[in-house]
Amino acid sequence: MPSQRVRPEILTFTPYVPGLTIEEIKERYGLSTVIKLASNENPLGASPVVQQVLARSLGQVFRYPQNHSPRLCQAIAKSMGVRAEQVVAGNGSDEIIDLLMRVVAKPGQDNVVCYEHSFSMYAMMARLCGVEYREVPRGGDFRLPLESLAEAVDHNTALVFVTSPDNPTGLAAKAEELMVLSGVLPEGALLVVDEAYMDFTWPPEEYSMMNTLSELGNVVVLRTFSKAYGLAGLRLGYGVMPEWLADHLRRARPPFTVNLLAEEAGIAALEDDSFYSATLEVVFAGRERLLKRLPELGCRVWPSQANFVMFSPPYPAGQVCEELLKRGVIVRHLKSFGLSDNIRVNVGTGPETEVFLKTLEEILHA
Ligand SMILES: Cc1ncc(COP(=O)(O)O)c(C=O)c1O
C-alpha cells in the first residue's frame, strides 16, 4: 500500500516499544530463571480470590459483556466514594487516555500539556490525534513543575496531564498543589491526574484528588487495576470525571472494550482487602530496602511514592541494564523517557529484590 494513503501523523509516529518478555530473555541468554522488575507489576502476582472468580466465570465467555460495565462502575464508585455516573471503565487506563484525547482535543487546533520525561502514552495519543503536544521542562531533581504547567497553557489547551506518583521518577504532587493548578487553568481546559500508582503513597489522602474532584469540575482522575490489584494482563483501568464528560466518553467508545473476565476480576479485586494489604506491605518493605541499599552501592536514588524506584548507577546505565539482563534480571533503562543515565526498578517479592541488589552489587564491584 503506497504510503501516500497513510495519514502524516502515522508516517512520522514512533510506536510504543514494550520490553522483552521473560521467555524472550531466557531464550536470548540461555537462562533458566529470569526475574522481571521492569513493568511495575504486582510482586505477589494475581490474587487467589480473583483467580477463583475467573475460573468460575470462564464458562460465560461465549456471552458479550454488559456494555460500559455498570456493575464494575458501581463497585468502583462505592470503593472510591464517587457516583457511578462519574466512572468510565476502560481496556486499561490507556483506553481512557485515548478516549479523552479523541473526545475533547480538536485536531489541528488544540494542544495538550505535560512535563518532559513522562509516561509516553500522553504524547502518543496526542500525536495520533493530530493534536499539539507541549512538553514543559522539569525543575532540578525532576520536581513536578506544576507552576510551569500553568504557564504553558493557553485558551486552546484541552488537557493538562500530571502523573502522580510520577512514572518514572516516583515523585508525587500534593493534592493541595494540584487543586491550585486546577483553579488557574483557563476555562475549558481539563486537568488529568494519572493516579496509576496512588495506592502506594502514604498517606494517600494527602496526594489523591479522588476526594476533591467532585467539587472541582475540571479534574479527571485515572486509576488502573494493573499495579496494586495485579491484573495487568486482563487490561482494566478507569477514569473518574464530571458526569457530562463521562457521558461523552461512553458515547464515543467502541462497545465491549472491557471484557467479561476483566469486569468480574475487577469487582472481586476491589473486595479482596487481604491481597491488597499484602501487596502494600511487600511494596513498602521492598521500597525501603531499595532506597536504603542503592546509595550504599554508590547509586543516586530519588525518593519514591510508587512501587518502583528510579536510580542512577555510577557506571553507564545502559551497560548496567545489559549486565543485569545477562544475569537474568530485567529492569527498565530509562533511555526511552529521555533519561539515559537512569534506571527504574520495581519492587519484587522480598527474595527477588534481594537477588536484584546482590546481582547489581556484583556488577558494580566487578
Ligand atoms: C503512569 C501510567 N499511567 C497509565 C498506565 C497504564 O495502565 P494500564 O495498564 O491500566 O493501561 C501506566 C502503566 O504502566 C502508567 O505507568
Ligand as a Chemical Component Dictionary entry (heavy atoms), coordinates in Angstrom:
data_LIG
# 
_chem_comp.id                   LIG 
_chem_comp.type                 NON-POLYMER 
_chem_comp.pdbx_formal_charge   0 
_chem_comp.three_letter_code    LIG 
# 
loop_
_chem_comp_atom.comp_id 
_chem_comp_atom.atom_id 
_chem_comp_atom.alt_atom_id 
_chem_comp_atom.type_symbol 
_chem_comp_atom.charge 
_chem_comp_atom.model_Cartn_x 
_chem_comp_atom.model_Cartn_y 
_chem_comp_atom.model_Cartn_z 
_chem_comp_atom.pdbx_ordinal 
LIG C1 C1 C 0 1.531  6.499  34.619 1  
LIG C2 C2 C 0 0.809  5.383  33.980 2  
LIG N1 N1 N 0 -0.423 5.595  33.535 3  
LIG C3 C3 C 0 -1.128 4.617  32.937 4  
LIG C4 C4 C 0 -0.580 3.364  32.767 5  
LIG C5 C5 C 0 -1.362 2.343  32.007 6  
LIG O1 O1 O 0 -2.014 1.480  32.798 7  
LIG P1 P1 P 0 -2.986 0.394  32.192 8  
LIG O2 O2 O 0 -2.278 -0.907 32.324 9  
LIG O3 O3 O 0 -4.216 0.489  33.043 10 
LIG O4 O4 O 0 -3.290 0.752  30.759 11 
LIG C6 C6 C 0 0.698  3.092  33.212 12 
LIG C7 C7 C 0 1.287  1.768  33.012 13 
LIG O5 O5 O 0 2.425  1.496  33.232 14 
LIG C8 C8 C 0 1.424  4.136  33.831 15 
LIG O6 O6 O 0 2.676  3.965  34.259 16 
# 
loop_
_chem_comp_bond.comp_id 
_chem_comp_bond.atom_id_1 
_chem_comp_bond.atom_id_2 
_chem_comp_bond.value_order 
_chem_comp_bond.pdbx_ordinal 
LIG C1 C2 SING 1  
LIG C2 N1 SING 2  
LIG C2 C8 DOUB 3  
LIG N1 C3 DOUB 4  
LIG C3 C4 SING 5  
LIG C4 C5 SING 6  
LIG C4 C6 DOUB 7  
LIG C5 O1 SING 8  
LIG O1 P1 SING 9  
LIG P1 O2 DOUB 10 
LIG P1 O3 SING 11 
LIG P1 O4 SING 12 
LIG C6 C7 SING 13 
LIG C6 C8 SING 14 
LIG C7 O5 DOUB 15 
LIG C8 O6 SING 16 
# 
